[in-house]
Amino acid sequence: MATWFDVFATLQTGGPRELIEAVRKVEATDLSGLRWPRYKSGDDATVAYCQW
């Protein structure tokens, strides 16, 4: 879905909420988990981002 560079760029510009929303949008395009293998269509989400 994204590189680590993309993940950190999203966090810097939009914060954790934007990153989680992006993941949820991708999950919604693959509810059965065929393209992005996983056990559930969605799960709890937490992002901790610290910048010094």
ABEGO torsion letter per residue (X at the ends): XBBAAAAAAAAAAAEAAAAAAAAAAAAAABAAGAABBBABABBBBBBBBBBX
